[in-house]
Amino acid sequence: MLKGFGRAPFGSRPSLTPTPAEALPAPHADSAPPMPSPPPPPAAPRARDVPKEPDPAEEAYETLKRHIHMRLVDRLDMNRVSEMDPNTLRSEIRGVVEHLCDTENPLLNRNERQRLVNEILDETFGFGPLELLLKDDKIADIMINGPKKIFVEKEGRIQRSEVVFRDNDHLLQIIDRIVSRVGRRVDETSPMVDARLPNGSRFNAIIPPLALDGAVVTIRMFGSRPIGKDDLLRFKAFTPEMLALMEGAMKARLNIVISGGTGSGKTTLLNTLSSFIQPDHRVITIEDAAELQLQQDHVVRLETRPANIEGRGAVTATDLVKNALRMRPDRIIIGECRGAETLDMIQAMNTGHEGSMTTVHANTPRDALSRLETMISMAGLELPIRALRAQFASAIDLIIQASRLQGGPRKVTSISEVVGMEGDTIIMQEIFAFRQLGVDANGRAYGEFIATGIRPTFMDRLEYAGYQLTPDVFRQRVLLKD
């Protein structure tokens, strides 16, 4: 009888043996002084250092689940399965699994039986234990450090999950199922992979022998409903004045670079800004793993391809940028500049493809320009540094800095205009900024958004595009405290 699935085993009973202090009588006041006691024995290992005892009920449950799953696979007609409607198939499989549950162990209670059926369906049609985490809208990131250590980020804080995989082979099986659906592969010859889930979430995996303690998976979650400008305003990621400037920049076809660290919200911000693109513009996106969720109808999505097992057939971002220039684009959006494709992107911005966008990893707007210089040098061209920076100053109009602050809040911490060149230096001016003032009792950073009082030089381009901003938007003041 399998009862108590998911409950901890009984704890040990309290010891009835008296402690040394209780067993010995208290010394009399007139008695001789006690002999010096021997040194205490070494301390017992702390509870967190003691390996957790396996739960017999959970082991029995996993054994039953594997047995029913194997019997289900034996009974499936794979030719018929491929032809059936997914909803009808899932309903029929549920009936078969419930019948197998009654046959194998009729003593399961209702909750245990429902849990068993759902987990077998997830194992058959979905991604096994990951399904429970993927359905949680509050989870922003899933971090798997081997089959038994799974962490999630919820509301800006990282916590350990109770979900586990059976073993490393089980985890590798789920990884292979995910990457094979998007035409990628992962094995010992190619132990790292970038892919995407059906809902657009970013998936990265690295397996042994590179990962020493089992396969490591990182999933950046994207909800079924894209985060919009109203959501970001509610989260206080920026202010209405900052949003008005970014909207005007998109409608006036300014070239924009979004910079920030890992998990700072660069892709979310890029998706939000893309909603301001005119519906009649032809937009071409280029990504390593497609995750952008643009709202327009006229969008062409391109994705790079890694080399095959023979080391051939790779299609890089540089190849796709060159090909995109022949596809009559109005705007080109590169998910992230990482290498030699940066030069082609800058040249496209300078040759009639205004309104293009990209993201780059950098801590400040000035660092973003330095990183772009470094990545262009990866193209192997020996360009004078002044000529290179002149290309930047001419191509890039606006740099938007996104940051993830202590405690989890994500903010647009700077909007800076690239003005031009002065000598060998690129001149920039900050229009809006976020200044952190401290950390509250919960460990969450707080601060204020400010307008620096600088009016951008591209205001005439906004007016030509029919977008009006009043001078009061840029008046020096505190815009919002958070």
N, C-alpha and C positions, 0 to 999 in steps of 0.2 A: 504493500500500500504506500503510494507516494503522496505524502501530505506535507504541508509546510514548505512548499517551494518558495524560495526567496526569503525565508525567515532564517535568522541566525540560529545555530545550534544552541542547546542549553548551556548556560554558563556553569562554571565549576561551583560546587557548594562551598559555603564558608568553612574554613578550617576549624576543627574542634580542638586542636592541639594548642595549649596555652603558650603564649610567647614567653621568652626567658624572663621578662620583667614580671609576668604574672605567676610563673612557676616558683620562683624563689621568694622566701619570706623577706620582708623588709629588715635591714640590719638594725640591731638594738643600739640605743645611744651609747651604752657603755662597752659595747663590743669593740674588738680590735679593728683598726682600719683595714679595709679590704685590700687584698693583694691586687697589684696592677693587672688589669685585664689584658688578654692577648690582643694583638692587632685585629681589627675586624676583617672578615673575609672580603674578597673582591665583590664589588656590587654586581648584582644580577643584570643581565642585559635589559635595556629599556624595552617597553612593550612594542614600540614601533620598529625595533630591530629584530623582533621575533617574527619569523615568517607566519603568515596567517594560515590556520588550519583549513584544509578544504572542507566544504560543507557536504556531507554525504547525500543530503536531499538534492542539492544542486547537481552533484555528479550523477545521481540516478536520473534526474530530469534531463541532463544533456545526453545521457546514453539513450533514453527513450526517444528524445527528439531526433537523434541521428538515425536510430533504427526506423522510425516512421518515415523520415525523409528518404532513406534508401529504398524502402518498400514503395513509396510514392513514385520515385524515379523509375523503378522497375515496371510499374503499371502504366506509365505515361506512353502514349503513342506519339512520338516526336513529329511524325508527318502530319498528324491531325492537329497537334498543338500549334504548329506554325501557321495553320490556315484559320484558326478560330479567332474571334474577336477577344481582345484582352480581358474585357470585363466579364464576358460569358465564361471564358476559360478560368478566370480567378474564382468565379462563383462555383463552377463545377469542381475545381480542385479543392475548394473549401469543404464541399460535401464529402469528397473522398478522404480527406484528412480527418474529418470528424468521425467517419466510419472506422478508419484505422485506429483512432484514439479509443473508440469503444471496444475494438477487437483486442488491442494490445494491453490496455489498462482501463477497464470500465470504472475504477474507483476514483478517478480524477474528479475533483469538484469543479464547479462551473468556471471559476476564475482561472484555475490551473489549466483547464481544457482550452479556454479562450486564448490564454497566453501562448499555449503550445501551438494552436492552429495559426495564430498571427505570426509567430516566429518562423514556422515552417513555410508559410506563404512568402514572408520576406526573404527567407533563404533561397526559395525557388525562383521568385520573380524579381526580387530587389537586391539590396546590398547587405543582407544579413543584419547583424547587430547595428550597423550604421543607420538603418532605416529609422530607428527610434530617435536618434539625434537629428537626422535630416528633417524630421517632421516638426521639430521644435523651433518655432519662429524667433524665440529669444536668443538662440545661439548664433554668435557671429563667426566663431572659428572653432574647428575641431582639430585637435592635435593628438595623434596616436603615436606613442613611443613604445612600440612593441605590442603584442596581443593583449597584455594585461594592464597596461597603463594608458588610459585615455583621459585627456583633459579637454575642457571646453571653455570658451570665453562667453560669459553671460553678463550683460549689462556692464561691460567694461572690466569685469574681473574674471580671472582664470581660476577654475575649480576642477577637481577631479570628478570624473563620471563613474557611475556604478556599472556602466556597460563594459563588457569585456568580450574578446574573441576566444574561441576554444583553444587555439594554439597558433603558432606562427604560420603553419600551412593554411589554416582557415583564413587568416588575414591576407596571405598572398593570393588565395583563390578569389577573394572579394576584389583585391587590387586588379588582378588580371581581368575580371569581369567588367570593371569600370573602364579600363584603358582600351580594351578590345572593342568596346562600343563606339569609340571615336577614332578607330584606326591606328591606335598607338600600341606599343608593346613594351614590356618590362621583363627582363631576365638577367642572368648573370653577365651576359655580354653587354647589356644596356640597362644598368641598374637604377637609372634615374629617369623619371618621366613627368611631364606636365600634361594634364588633360582637363576635361570639364565634365561635370555631371549633367544629367538631362535638364535640370533647372537653371543651368548656367553657372553654378558654383565652380570656383577654381579648385583644382585637385593637383596635388604634388605628392609623389611617392619616391622613396629611396629605399632599396632593399639590400640584404646581405649580398656580397661580402662588404659593401661600403658601410652599411648600418650594422653595428656590432651586436646590438641587443634585440634584433628582430626588425622587421620592416617598420619604417617611419612614414606616416602619412600626415599631410597638412591640408585641410579643406577650408577655404575662405568662402563662407556662405553668402549666397544671394537669394533673397526671398522671392516668392512667386510674384509679388507685386514690387516693381522697382521703387526705390526711395525717390520721392520728388522734392521739388523746391519747398513745398509747404511743410513736408516732414523735417527738412533740414533747418528751416526757420524755427520750427517748434523745438528742435533739439538745440537751438542756439549755436549752430555751426557757423553762422554768419548773420549779419543784420540785413534788414530790407534795403538799406542804402548800398551795401556791398553787392547784394543780389541785383539791384538796378544797374550798377556799373557792369557786372559780368553779363547781364542780359543784353545791354547795349553793345558790349564788345563782340558778342556772338552775332548780333544782327548786322553790325557794321563790318563783319568779316575780318576781325583782327586775328592775328596768329597768336595762339595761347600755348604756354607751357605750364603744366600743373606739376609741381615738385612736392616731394614729401617723403617720409620714411615708410617702412613696411607697416601696413595696417592703419595708415593715417587717413584713408578715405579718398585717395586720388581717383580710383576708378568710379566710385560712387559720384564724386563731384563731376567727373567728365560726362557720365551718363546724364546727370542733371542739366549741365550746360548744353548738351546736345539737343535737349528739348526745345531750345530757342532757335535752332537752325530752320531756315525757311523750308516749307514742305516741297518746293519745286527744285531744291538743290540735290544734285547727285552726290552721295557721300560714299566713300570707300574706306572701310576699316581694315586694318592689318594688325594681327595679333599672333602671339605664340600659342595661346590657348584662348579660344573665342569666349569672351565673358561680357563684352559690352552689350547693353540692352537699349539700343537707340529706338526712339519712338517714331521715326519717319518711315514712310513707305519705300522711298527710293534709296535703299541702302544696299551696298554690295559688301559682303563679309568675306574676307580672305584670311586664311590661317596658314602659318608656316608648317613645314613637314620635316621631321627628322630623317636622318639617313636610315636605310634598311640594314638588315643584318650583314650585308656585304660592304657597308659603308658608302653606299651610293643612293642617289635619288633625293638628297636633301634639298629643300627649298627654303631659303633664308628670307628674313624680313627685307634685306637689301634687294633680293630678286623680286619680291612682291611690290616694293615701292617703285622700282623701275617699270614693272609691268603696269602698275596702277596709273602711271603717267600717260599710258596709251589708251586708257579706258574712259577718257573724257570726264574726269572728276571735277566737281566744283570744290569739294573739300576732301582732304585726306586726313584720316585720324589713325595714328599709330598708338596701339594700346600702351606700349612702353618702349622707349628707345634704350637699347642695351649695348649697341655696337656700331658697326660701320654704316648701318642704315641711317644714322643720324645725319650724315653728310647729304644723302639723297633727300631726306626730309627738309633740311634747311634750304637746299637748292630749289625744291618744289615750292616752298613758301616764297622764295624770291622770284619765281618765274610764273606768276599768274594764278597760283592756287591759294589765294588768301582765305582766311577762315579755317586753316588747318590747325590741328591740335595734337598734342602728345603728352605723355607723362614721363617723369624721370625721377630717380631716387636721389634726393638731396635734402640737406638739413635747412638750408636757407636759399633765397633766390640767387644770391651771389655764388653759392656753391653749385647751384644748378647750371650756371653758365660755365663754371670750371669743369663740371662733369661732361657737358656737351663738348667742350674742347678736347677732353681726354678721349671721348668716344670717337670723335672724328679722326683723331690721330690713329685709331685702330684700323681705319680704311687704308692706311699705308701711303697717304699722300703727304708730301713734304711741302706744306703751305706755310708761308710766313705768318707769324702769330698775329700781326696787324691785319693782314688780309682775312684771316680766319675770324677774328673778332668783328671786323667790318661786316662780314656775312651775317653774324649773329645779330648785330645791332640793326641791320636792315630787315632781317627776316622776322624777328620776334618782337611783338608789341607788348605783351603782358605776361608776367609770371605770377602765378597764384600758388602760394605756399600753404599746404595742408599739413596739420600736425596732430598727433595723438598725444594728449597731455596726461600727466599722472592721474591715475584713478579712472582712466578710460575715455573722457570726453574728447571728441574730435572737432577741431576748429579750423577755419581758414584764418591763419595767423598773419598773413601778409598778402596784399595785392600791390604789386610793383610794376611800374611802367619802365620799359627800356627806351631811353630817350635818344641815345646815339653814342658817338665816339668823341673822346677828348684825349688826344695823343694816342697811346696804346691801351687806354682804359675805357671800358664800356660804362656809360653813365646811366644810372638807374635812380628812380625816385619812388618812394613808398607813398601810396595814396591812402590805404586803410591798413590797420594793424590790430593785433590782439596782444595786450600786455598782461602777462600773468602776475598776479599780486600775492599769491600764496597758495597754501593747501589747507583745506578745512579739516574738521575732526574725523571725517570719514576717509581721509587720504585723497580727496578729489581736488584737483587744481581749480582755482577760480581766478578771474581777472576781469578785464574790460576791453571792449572794442572801441577804437578811437579813429577819428578822421584826422589826418595830419595837417589838413588845410591846403594841400597841394592840388591844383586843378590839372588834370592830365592834358597833354598836348594834342591828343587825338580827338578832342571834343568835336572838331569840325567834321571828322569822318562819321561820328555818330549822328550829327545833324543831317549830313548828306544821305544817310540811311533812313532818315525819318524818325529818329529816336531822340527825344529831348530829355535832358537832365538839367534841373535847375541848379544854379550855383550854390544854393544852400546845402545840397547833398555833400559838398566837399568842405563845408565850413569846419574849421578846427574845433573839435569838441569830443566829449565822450558819448559814444552812440548807444552803448548797452553794457550793463554790468552783469556778470554771470559768476 
